[in-house]
Amino acid sequence: RIPAQTLERLWTMLAHNQAGLLNASRLAANLSVSAPTISSYVDLLVDLLLIRRLPPLHANTGKRLVKTPKVYVRDSGLVHALLGIETADSLAGHPVVGASWEGFVLENLISVAPP
């Protein structure tokens, strides 16, 4: 069970970190929980199809295994709601605009990609 206040803060932090590298230690420190707890929360959100963990792409398989994945909130509207972005103008001037667009494009490309 995830406490509601912790979940709300985690969602907001994930929205601010849209398309960023997953740093469980930093999130854990900000939420006053352990890094394994953050990992289990992220696993749950991935299983619920609410966020996407994008593994790194590298020609060297060994490097691919140790590099940090990127994390995306799968619904760009949810990102905007969490950050209080209500209009296209406010989105255009917000620091998350590029990451929001990246997440939107990623989800659309994956939706039309063959299985």
C-alpha positions in Angstrom: 0.0 0.0 0.0 1.3 3.4 -1.0 0.4 6.3 1.3 -1.7 8.9 -0.6 0.5 11.8 0.2 3.6 9.9 -0.9 2.0 8.8 -4.1 0.9 12.3 -4.9 4.5 13.6 -4.3 5.9 10.8 -6.4 3.6 11.5 -9.3 4.6 15.2 -9.2 8.3 14.3 -9.1 7.9 11.9 -12.0 6.1 14.6 -14.0 8.9 17.1 -13.3 11.4 14.4 -14.4 9.4 13.5 -17.6 11.8 11.7 -20.1 14.6 11.9 -17.5 16.8 9.1 -16.1 15.3 7.2 -13.3 17.2 8.1 -10.1 15.6 6.0 -7.4 18.1 7.2 -4.8 17.2 10.9 -5.4 13.5 10.2 -5.4 13.8 8.1 -2.2 15.7 10.9 -0.4 13.0 13.5 -1.5 10.2 11.2 -0.3 11.9 9.9 2.9 11.7 6.3 1.8 14.2 3.7 0.7 15.5 3.3 -2.9 14.1 -0.3 -3.0 10.7 1.2 -2.0 10.8 3.6 -4.9 11.8 0.8 -7.2 8.7 -1.2 -6.1 6.5 1.9 -6.5 7.8 2.4 -10.0 7.4 -1.3 -10.8 3.7 -1.0 -9.8 3.1 2.0 -11.9 4.8 0.3 -14.9 2.6 -2.8 -14.3 -0.5 -0.6 -14.2 0.6 0.9 -17.6 0.7 4.4 -16.1 4.4 5.0 -16.7 6.9 3.6 -19.2 10.4 2.6 -18.3 12.5 2.9 -21.5 15.7 0.8 -21.3 18.8 2.4 -22.7 19.9 1.5 -26.3 23.5 0.7 -26.7 25.4 -1.5 -29.2 27.2 -3.1 -26.2 24.8 -5.4 -24.4 26.8 -5.1 -21.1 26.5 -1.3 -21.1 22.8 -1.6 -21.9 22.4 -3.7 -18.8 24.1 -1.2 -16.4 22.9 2.1 -17.8 19.9 3.8 -16.3 16.5 3.7 -18.0 14.4 6.8 -18.8 11.0 7.1 -17.3 7.9 8.6 -18.9 4.5 9.3 -17.6 2.5 7.7 -20.5 -0.3 10.3 -20.6 1.0 13.8 -21.5 -2.3 15.2 -20.2 -1.6 13.7 -16.8 1.9 15.4 -16.9 0.3 18.7 -17.7 -2.4 18.3 -14.9 0.2 17.4 -12.3 2.3 20.4 -13.2 -0.7 22.8 -13.4 -0.3 23.4 -17.1 -3.8 24.4 -18.4 -3.2 26.1 -21.7 -1.1 25.7 -24.8 0.5 29.0 -24.0 1.5 28.0 -20.5 2.9 24.7 -21.9 4.9 26.6 -24.5 6.7 28.5 -21.8 7.2 25.6 -19.4 10.6 23.8 -19.0 8.9 20.4 -19.5 7.6 21.2 -23.0 10.3 19.3 -24.8 10.1 16.3 -22.5 6.3 16.3 -22.8 6.5 16.2 -26.5 9.1 13.5 -26.4 6.8 11.3 -24.3 3.8 12.0 -26.5 5.8 11.0 -29.7 7.2 7.9 -28.0 3.7 6.7 -27.0 2.4 7.3 -30.5 5.3 5.6 -32.2 4.9 2.5 -29.9 1.2 2.4 -30.5 1.6 2.1 -34.3 4.7 -0.1 -34.3 4.2 -3.7 -35.3 4.4 -6.2 -32.4 
